[in-house]
Each structure stands twice: as C-alpha cells, then as structure tokens.
Amino acid sequence: MDTMKKLTVGDMSGCNRSGKRCTVVRNSIGDIAVGEVVKIRFKGEFDVTPWRYYKLEEKHFRDKSDEQRGRYTGTFARVEVVRR
C-alpha cells in the first residue's frame, strides 16, 4: 500500500518542473517533516507531469502574515527512489 504523501503543484510557466529543486508555498506542507520524501507532479494549463520524488529540505514562514495563515514556503530537492 502506498502511503507516501502527494502534492499537485500549479506551474503555468514550467520553471519549477524542469529543475532539481522546487519551491512550494501552501498550507498543506505543514504536516510534511523536513527530510521526508513525497511525490510531486506539476500541472500546467494543458499538461500534467508524471509523479516524481522530492525530499523536503527546509520550510519556513516568509512573513508574519503567512505565519498567521499557517502558509509555509518549502524547498524540495529531487531524489531518485529505488523500488524493490
């Protein structure tokens, strides 16, 4: 059974989906621990990428407003996961 957390990230410009790192700003990453591996896919206006594995490197609040709203900014790094 696959219990890994999944995120679908809107990326109209395509700038996040091509690199080894991506930045995600949202409330739902509050329950993801630093160092945890999750599946992320990027969704544009006309396409969706396949699921890829990323590890949360760090997360923080950008300002007091984000902190009050519980909205984190997280940096994820692409990792290769070997399945048995």
MDTraj code that builds the backbone (N, CA, C; nanometers):
import mdtraj as md
import numpy as np

residues = "MET ASP THR MET LYS LYS LEU THR VAL GLY ASP MET SER GLY CYS ASN ARG SER GLY LYS ARG CYS THR VAL VAL ARG ASN SER ILE GLY ASP ILE ALA VAL GLY GLU VAL VAL LYS ILE ARG PHE LYS GLY GLU PHE ASP VAL THR PRO TRP ARG TYR TYR LYS LEU GLU GLU LYS HIS PHE ARG ASP LYS SER ASP GLU GLN ARG GLY ARG TYR THR GLY THR PHE ALA ARG VAL GLU VAL VAL ARG ARG".split()
xyz = np.array([
    [0.0847, -0.1184, 0.0000],
    [0.0000, 0.0000, 0.0000],
    [0.0893, 0.1248, 0.0000],
    [0.0547, 0.2216, -0.0843],
    [0.1350, 0.3429, -0.0990],
    [0.0788, 0.4518, -0.0085],
    [0.1536, 0.4847, 0.0988],
    [0.1069, 0.5860, 0.1933],
    [0.1879, 0.7150, 0.1817],
    [0.2701, 0.7244, 0.0779],
    [0.3521, 0.8438, 0.0586],
    [0.2618, 0.9626, 0.0264],
    [0.2938, 1.0768, 0.0822],
    [0.2158, 1.1988, 0.0585],
    [0.2382, 1.2462, -0.0844],
    [0.1338, 1.3071, -0.1423],
    [0.1397, 1.3551, -0.2794],
    [0.0964, 1.5006, -0.2860],
    [0.1630, 1.5775, -0.3726],
    [0.1270, 1.7172, -0.3964],
    [0.1159, 1.7404, -0.5460],
    [0.0104, 1.8090, -0.5869],
    [-0.0001, 1.8565, -0.7244],
    [0.0196, 2.0069, -0.7195],
    [0.1201, 2.0554, -0.7920],
    [0.1595, 2.1954, -0.7851],
    [0.1301, 2.2632, -0.9181],
    [0.0569, 2.3745, -0.9137],
    [0.0314, 2.4523, -1.0343],
    [0.1590, 2.5199, -1.0807],
    [0.1899, 2.5052, -1.2091],
    [0.3142, 2.5603, -1.2630],
    [0.2915, 2.6002, -1.4082],
    [0.2267, 2.7117, -1.4294],
    [0.1925, 2.7552, -1.5643],
    [0.3148, 2.7891, -1.6491],
    [0.4200, 2.8392, -1.5872],
    [0.5372, 2.8821, -1.6644],
    [0.6326, 2.7679, -1.6955],
    [0.6220, 2.6578, -1.6235],
    [0.7118, 2.5455, -1.6450],
    [0.8474, 2.5622, -1.5792],
    [0.8682, 2.6690, -1.5021],
    [1.0009, 2.6945, -1.4442],
    [1.0339, 2.5980, -1.3317],
    [0.9369, 2.5529, -1.2547],
    [0.9652, 2.4621, -1.1434],
    [0.9878, 2.3185, -1.1892],
    [0.9161, 2.2767, -1.2889],
    [0.9165, 2.1350, -1.3245],
    [1.0457, 2.0868, -1.3886],
    [1.1290, 2.1764, -1.4383],
    [1.2483, 2.1330, -1.5100],
    [1.3727, 2.1209, -1.4220],
    [1.3721, 2.1794, -1.3053],
    [1.4919, 2.1809, -1.2226],
    [1.5009, 2.0685, -1.1219],
    [1.6110, 2.0666, -1.0495],
    [1.6330, 1.9664, -0.9447],
    [1.5716, 2.0098, -0.8122],
    [1.5325, 2.1374, -0.8025],
    [1.4696, 2.1904, -0.6806],
    [1.3416, 2.2637, -0.7195],
    [1.2498, 2.2674, -0.6251],
    [1.1292, 2.3467, -0.6466],
    [1.0878, 2.4091, -0.5141],
    [1.0190, 2.5199, -0.5243],
    [0.9675, 2.5899, -0.4075],
    [0.8158, 2.5838, -0.4119],
    [0.7572, 2.5440, -0.3003],
    [0.6126, 2.5301, -0.2899],
    [0.5643, 2.6161, -0.1745],
    [0.4612, 2.6952, -0.1985],
    [0.4031, 2.7816, -0.0950],
    [0.2591, 2.7371, -0.0744],
    [0.2334, 2.6783, 0.0427],
    [0.0965, 2.6364, 0.0736],
    [0.0828, 2.5885, 0.2173],
    [-0.0393, 2.5797, 0.2618],
    [-0.0700, 2.5355, 0.3986],
    [-0.0458, 2.3860, 0.4163],
    [-0.0711, 2.3081, 0.3132],
    [-0.0711, 2.1627, 0.3270],
    [0.0665, 2.1021, 0.3510],
    [0.1751, 2.1791, 0.3373],
    [0.3059, 2.1196, 0.3656],
    [0.3425, 2.1290, 0.5135],
    [0.2543, 2.1842, 0.5940],
    [0.2785, 2.1944, 0.7380],
    [0.2937, 2.0590, 0.8041],
    [0.2277, 1.9555, 0.7498],
    [0.2369, 1.8220, 0.8104],
    [0.3444, 1.7347, 0.7451],
    [0.4279, 1.7933, 0.6593],
    [0.5401, 1.7211, 0.5997],
    [0.6666, 1.7574, 0.6778],
    [0.7358, 1.6567, 0.7254],
    [0.8565, 1.6785, 0.8053],
    [0.9766, 1.7068, 0.7162],
    [1.0672, 1.7914, 0.7638],
    [1.1923, 1.8160, 0.6914],
    [1.2654, 1.6829, 0.6790],
    [1.3107, 1.6506, 0.5580],
    [1.3763, 1.5234, 0.5308],
    [1.2832, 1.4174, 0.4752],
    [1.1526, 1.4411, 0.4819],
    [1.0551, 1.3444, 0.4318],
    [1.0492, 1.3483, 0.2790],
    [1.0319, 1.2310, 0.2179],
    [1.0199, 1.2195, 0.0728],
    [0.8721, 1.2109, 0.0369],
    [0.8325, 1.2905, -0.0622],
    [0.6942, 1.2941, -0.1097],
    [0.6935, 1.2849, -0.2617],
    [0.5760, 1.2584, -0.3179],
    [0.5592, 1.2588, -0.4632],
    [0.5005, 1.3937, -0.5036],
    [0.5591, 1.4553, -0.6066],
    [0.5086, 1.5831, -0.6572],
    [0.4906, 1.5722, -0.8072],
    [0.3814, 1.6286, -0.8569],
    [0.3632, 1.6448, -1.0007],
    [0.3256, 1.7898, -1.0258],
    [0.3585, 1.8386, -1.1438],
    [0.3315, 1.9770, -1.1800],
    [0.2220, 1.9816, -1.2842],
    [0.1297, 2.0745, -1.2651],
    [0.0159, 2.0856, -1.3546],
    [0.0165, 2.2230, -1.4187],
    [0.0199, 2.2242, -1.5513],
    [0.0107, 2.3478, -1.6264],
    [-0.1289, 2.3628, -1.6827],
    [-0.1457, 2.4539, -1.7744],
    [-0.2769, 2.4766, -1.8327],
    [-0.3226, 2.3587, -1.9174],
    [-0.2295, 2.2933, -1.9863],
    [-0.2664, 2.1855, -2.0784],
    [-0.2008, 2.0514, -2.0485],
    [-0.1166, 2.0440, -1.9472],
    [-0.0464, 1.9185, -1.9223],
    [-0.0208, 1.8957, -1.7743],
    [0.0097, 1.7697, -1.7420],
    [0.0451, 1.7300, -1.6059],
    [0.1663, 1.6381, -1.6173],
    [0.2675, 1.6622, -1.5351],
    [0.3866, 1.5768, -1.5378],
    [0.3583, 1.4477, -1.4616],
    [0.4405, 1.3465, -1.4838],
    [0.4290, 1.2257, -1.4009],
    [0.4754, 1.2552, -1.2581],
    [0.4384, 1.1670, -1.1648],
    [0.4820, 1.1812, -1.0263],
    [0.6317, 1.1638, -1.0192],
    [0.6985, 1.2509, -0.9432],
    [0.8424, 1.2408, -0.9185],
    [0.8653, 1.2544, -0.7684],
    [0.9772, 1.2017, -0.7230],
    [1.0076, 1.2021, -0.5799],
    [1.0925, 1.3237, -0.5438],
    [1.0518, 1.3904, -0.4365],
    [1.1232, 1.5073, -0.3854],
    [1.1338, 1.4954, -0.2341],
    [1.2449, 1.5461, -0.1794],
    [1.2640, 1.5476, -0.0341],
    [1.2547, 1.6918, 0.0138],
    [1.1793, 1.7138, 0.1203],
    [1.1663, 1.8476, 0.1771],
    [1.2968, 1.8834, 0.2480],
    [1.3647, 1.9852, 0.1964],
    [1.4922, 2.0281, 0.2556],
    [1.4729, 2.1267, 0.3692],
    [1.3786, 2.2177, 0.3529],
    [1.3507, 2.3147, 0.4599],
    [1.2160, 2.3797, 0.4348],
    [1.1579, 2.4299, 0.5433],
    [1.0318, 2.5035, 0.5313],
    [1.0313, 2.6157, 0.6337],
    [0.9650, 2.7233, 0.5999],
    [0.9609, 2.8399, 0.6882],
    [0.8410, 2.9272, 0.6497],
    [0.8119, 3.0230, 0.7353],
    [0.7127, 3.1254, 0.7044],
    [0.7865, 3.2444, 0.6448],
    [0.7374, 3.2988, 0.5343],
    [0.8047, 3.4137, 0.4726],
    [0.7880, 3.5410, 0.5536],
    [0.6711, 3.5548, 0.6182],
    [0.6452, 3.6763, 0.6954],
    [0.5379, 3.6477, 0.8001],
    [0.5028, 3.7499, 0.8766],
    [0.4032, 3.7344, 0.9842],
    [0.2654, 3.6968, 0.9285],
    [0.2309, 3.7505, 0.8135],
    [0.1023, 3.7191, 0.7512],
    [0.0929, 3.5701, 0.7187],
    [0.1990, 3.5140, 0.6578],
    [0.1997, 3.3709, 0.6282],
    [0.1941, 3.2874, 0.7558],
    [0.2623, 3.3325, 0.8592],
    [0.2613, 3.2598, 0.9858],
    [0.1208, 3.2568, 1.0455],
    [0.0500, 3.3687, 1.0406],
    [-0.0864, 3.3742, 1.0930],
    [-0.1800, 3.2844, 1.0133],
    [-0.1550, 3.2717, 0.8841],
    [-0.2385, 3.1883, 0.7970],
    [-0.1939, 3.0426, 0.7944],
    [-0.0760, 3.0126, 0.8524],
    [-0.0237, 2.8762, 0.8509],
    [0.0282, 2.8350, 0.7143],
    [0.0737, 2.9313, 0.6374],
    [0.1173, 2.9085, 0.4993],
    [0.2702, 2.9018, 0.4934],
    [0.3215, 2.7826, 0.4675],
    [0.4658, 2.7585, 0.4640],
    [0.5227, 2.7777, 0.3235],
    [0.6507, 2.8120, 0.3187],
    [0.7289, 2.8077, 0.1961],
    [0.8283, 2.6941, 0.2154],
    [0.8209, 2.5939, 0.1282],
    [0.9087, 2.4781, 0.1404],
    [0.9969, 2.4624, 0.0183],
    [1.1191, 2.4178, 0.0403],
    [1.2116, 2.3893, -0.0681],
    [1.2282, 2.2380, -0.0769],
    [1.1967, 2.1841, -0.1932],
    [1.2050, 2.0403, -0.2178],
    [1.3170, 2.0134, -0.3170],
    [1.3932, 1.9048, -0.2953],
    [1.5001, 1.8637, -0.3862],
    [1.4637, 1.7288, -0.4468],
    [1.4860, 1.7144, -0.5758],
    [1.4538, 1.5915, -0.6482],
    [1.5438, 1.4782, -0.6002],
    [1.4874, 1.3617, -0.5780],
    [1.5629, 1.2417, -0.5392],
    [1.5187, 1.1240, -0.6238],
    [1.6080, 1.0284, -0.6376],
    [1.5742, 0.9037, -0.7056],
    [1.5452, 0.8000, -0.5991],
    [1.4302, 0.7376, -0.6081],
    [1.3910, 0.6361, -0.5107],
    [1.3931, 0.5011, -0.5820],
    [1.4659, 0.4070, -0.5258],
    [1.4748, 0.2728, -0.5840],
    [1.3672, 0.1853, -0.5206],
    [1.2805, 0.1332, -0.6061],
    [1.1738, 0.0423, -0.5580],
    [1.2214, -0.1015, -0.5685],
    [1.1833, -0.1815, -0.4711],
    [1.2222, -0.3233, -0.4739],
    [1.1179, -0.4054, -0.5456],
])
top = md.Topology()
chain = top.add_chain()
for i, resn in enumerate(residues, 1):
    res = top.add_residue(resn, chain, resSeq=i)
    for name in ("N", "CA", "C"):
        top.add_atom(name, md.element.get_by_symbol(name[0]), res)
traj = md.Trajectory(xyz[None], top)
